[in-house]
Each structure stands twice: as structure tokens, then as C-alpha cells.
Amino acid sequence: MAGPRSRHEHVAAELRQRITRGDYAIGQPLPTESALCTEFDVSRGPVRQALATLKNEGLIRVSRGKPAVVRSHDATQTLDTFTPFTQWAERVGRTAGNRTIEVARRRASETAIEALGLTAHDFVVEVLRVRLLDGEPAMIERSTFIESVGSLLFEFDTDSGSMTDYLASRGVYFDSMEHVLDAVAAGQDDAANLGIAPGSPLLRERRVSRDQHGVVFECADDRYRPDVVTFSIVNARTKFSSAEQT
């Protein structure tokens, strides 16, 4: 059971609901920080944390000294920070679900050998799941783990929740990731599992994950229905001191 929401989570949830149901038009400013502090009876800290969360979800634009402006009515996955699918769904007021097709130990494929630094004699654990949003198929998840990490999943019901949270409870953390995004056509199997026509476009995210010790332990190939989930990439201008400029 989830614990009580923090103050900034409560503010973010309320503002998110207003935005996604269209209370504010795209381009319309939200109330000022002062007004939000008064409305929710909180200090500026929780309000700013809430606005940062909504910014990372692609819902608003934030400019210093000005009220936040609504950017979209549809929350998106972001790649500037890592948010597990289940946690992201909960943040945007959706219900995440899983349908496991396979969890299997087998010899590493050529892709896994290259991505994970393995040999043809090494074993990996592969997980194939359909991820759901409000009961609707949203993504095909193909995760390949080095054997020492993947073997932990044989003790976990992969339909019950987040593999990320479970692995963290076993001391394995997704500390950093490298992402590659492109588009692919749905094959027969993916189309059937996602309830779409073969050949339909899918947004593919390929990634390599490292743990808190810098060790590569997972490579993945996730394919999203673009009509259900979109991504945003948040960039910030880096400031250099004169000593760092060349």
C-alpha cells in the first residue's frame, strides 16, 4: 500500500489533473507561485518541486520570474531522468499493468554479447512483457539481464509490479542509462500483443543500463504505441566558467 503523499506530490497531482482534463488551455499560464502557495497552504519549496515534476512530464514550460505555462494536455515519458514505467503511470494518474509472456534463461544473443560485454558461452535472463495503461496494451518490453541479476527475477512475480523496484530491493539499482530512439513497424507478434495492425508504427527505445558500481547489467528493446505514450527530452543550457572555456 502506498504511503501518504508528500506536499509537493499533492500539489503536482492536483495541477496535473487540472491540466490533463483541459482546465487550462495550451499556452495559458498557471497561477503564480504565490497564488499556489496560498491555495495549497504550502511554502514555495513544495510548489517549485511540483512544477519541476510537471515540467519533466512535458506538461508545462517554466521560465524564471514568470508563471509556468501549459505546454501539453498529455503527460509524456522523459529521458532526462529515469522514471520506471509503473511510477510514471502513477504520477500521471494512470494505472500500470503487466502481462508476462516469457521469463527465460538462455545463451546470450549477438546483441546481448555486444551490449553487455559477454561471450557466446554466457547465459542471460530474458523477460518479455506487455505493459498496460488502464488495461490497454501500451508497450512491448524486452529486457535482457546478465545472469547474476536476471536470476533474481525467478523469485519475483513479474505480473505483480515493477521489476525496477524489486531489483532495487535486492540491491541492484538503475544508476545510469544510454538511450537510442527510432521508429519500427510492428511485426506479427508485436501487433497481436498490442492489439494493432501489423505494420503499424511503433516508437522503439533501446537502452543499456548500468548499476551503482558502473557495471552494465541490462540491455532492452522497448516498443511503444505512439498513440498511447510519447516521449520528451528536456535539455538545459550548460553554463561554463571562463576557466573551462576553450
N, C-alpha and C positions, 0 to 999 in steps of 0.2 A: 504494500500500500504506500502511495506517495505521501511524503510529509507535507506540512503546511507550506504554502507559497511564501517566499520572501517578499519584501515590499516591492522591489523592482520587478519581480516576476508578476505580481498582481497588477502593477501599472501596465506592464508590457501586454499582458493578456487582455486587459480591458481595451487598450488602444488598438491592439491587433484585431479584436472583434469588430470594433467600430470601422476600421479601415476595410477589412475584407467584406463586410456587409454593405459597404458603399456609403457610410455616413459622411465621409469626406470624399470629395471629388479628386481625381488625379490632378496634381498641381496646386491643390488647396493646402494652406498651412494648417498645422495642428495648433492647438492653444499654446501659448508661451510656456516656458519652463515655470515661471512664477504662477501662472494660472493652474498648471498641472499640480504643482506643489500644494496649492490651496485646495484643489478639488480632491486630491487623494490623501491630504494631510500627511505629507512626507517632506523630507528635505530635498535639496537639489540632487544629492548623490543618487538615490534610487531612480529619480526621474531621468537623469542622464544615462544610467545603466540601462533603463528600459528603452530609451531612444536608440542607444547603441545596438541593442538586440534587434530592434525593428529595422535599423539600417542594415545590419548584416543579413537580415532575411529578405532584403530588397524591397521593403515596403515604403521606406521614406528616404529622403535626402536630408542631410544635416549640414548646416553651414554655421560657422561661428558667429554669434551675435544675432542670429535670425531664427525664427521659429522653424521647426522641421516641416518639410513639405512632402505630401503624399506622392510617391513615385509609382506605385502599383497597387492593385487590389488583390494580387495573388502573391503569396509568400513563395520565395524560391530557396533552393538549396544554395549555399555559398561555399566557395572553395578557398577563401582566405583563412578560414578557421575550420577545423574538423568538427562536425556535429553528426553523431550517429543517426541513422535514418529514423530509429524509434524516437529519439529525443527531439529531432527536428519536427517530426509529425506532431508530437505532443505540444511543442511550442506554438505551432500554427493552428492548434485546435482541431487536429485530425487524429484519427485512431489508426495506429500502425498494426499490421498483422503479418504473419509469415506462413507460408506453405512450403515445407521442405520437400524437395524432390529426391535429394540424394546427399548422404554424407559417406564418403568412401576413402579408404587408404589405397593408394596405388603408386606405381612408379612415376617419377616426375616427367612431365611432358617437356618438349623442347622449350616452350615458352617459360615454364617454371624453372627449368635449368638455368636459362639466361637471366631471368628476373631475380631469382633467389640465390644464385651462385651455387647451384647444386651440380651433381653429376648424374649420369644416366642410371647409376645404381641406387640413388637415393629415393626414399619414399616421401610422399606428401599426403596431406589430407585435403580433399576437395569437397566443398559444400556448394550445392546448387539449390537456391531457394527462389520462390516468387514472393516479392514484398508487396504488401497490400496497403492501400489508404482507404479507410472507411469501407473495407471489404472489397474494394475494386483493385484488380491487379495493376500495379504501377511500375514494377521494375523486376527484371531478372537479375539475380545476384549470383555471380560465380566467383567464389573465393578459394584460393589455394594457399595453404599454410605449410610451413616447414613441419616435419613430423612431430617434433617435440612440443610445438604449440598446438597444432591441429588435433593431436591425440587427446588433448584436454576436452575437446568438444564431444567426444564419445560419452562423456559423463553429463552432458547438457542436452536438454530438450530444445532443439533449435527452432521448434514452432512456438516456444513459450515466451520468447523475447529477444533482447539484444545480445548478440554474440560479443560485441564490444564490451558491454558491461560485465558479462560473465568472465571474459578473459581478464579484464581489469581486476576482478575479484580473485583471480588466480595469479595476479602479479605480472600480467602481460599488458602493457599499455601502448596504444597507438600514439606515438610521440610525434612523428613527422611522416609526411606523405609526398609523393610525386604523382601528379595527375596528368593524363592526356585525354582530351575530349575530341570526339569526332562523331560522325553520323554513319549508321549502317542500316541496311534493310533487314527486316525481321525474317528469319528463316522459318521453316515449317514448325519446328518445335517451340521456338520462342513465341511465334504468333499464336499457337494453340494455348500456351500457358498464360499469355497476356490477354487473350480474347480479342485479338485484332486480326486483320487480314494479312496473309503472307506478303512480304514486300513492303509493308508499312515502315515508315522511317522510325528509327529509334536513336536516342541520344546515348552514345556509349562513353562511359568513363572508365578508363584503365588507370590503375594506380599500383604503386609499390609502397608498402608501409614498413616503417622502422619502429623498433621499440625504444624504451627509455635509455637503452645502452647503445643505440645506434645500429642495432642488428636488424637486417632485413628479414622479416618473418612472414609476410603475406604479399601476394600479388592478386589482383582482382580484375574482373571484367564485368562491369555492371551496365545493364542496358535499360534505359528509362523510356517510358511512353511520354513523348514531349507534350501531349495534350493533358497530361496529369501532373508532371513535375518539370520545372525549369531550373536552370542554374544561373547564379550571378557571380561575377568575380569582382571583388572590391579591391581597388588599387589606391594607394596613398602615395603622394609625392614625398620622396625621401629628402631630408634636409642634411646637407653636408657642412661641416665646419670648413673654414678656409684651409686648415691644415690637411684635410682629407682630399681636397680638390687637386686634380692633376691637369 
